[in-house]
C-alpha cells in the first residue's frame, strides 16, 4: 500500500470484499476513458473502454461488477 488506508499501491486500486475483491486501474483524458478490474478469486477480468470523458468506463465496469455471478 502507498497510502494510510491501504487501497492504493503502485498504480493499482484495491476494492470489493470477499470473492468480489478486485484490483485494477481507472483513468482517461478528454474524449477517452478506460477501466481495468481483475477478480483473482473468481478468475474474471473486466475491461471497460469508452470514447467519452471519464468516468464513463468506470461506470461501465461498476455496472457489470454489481451484476456478476458469485
Secondary structure, DSSP 8 states (H G I E B T S, - for coil): --STTSSEETTEEEE--GGG-EEEEEEEETTEEEEEEEETTTTEEEEEEESSSTTHHHHHHHHHHTT---
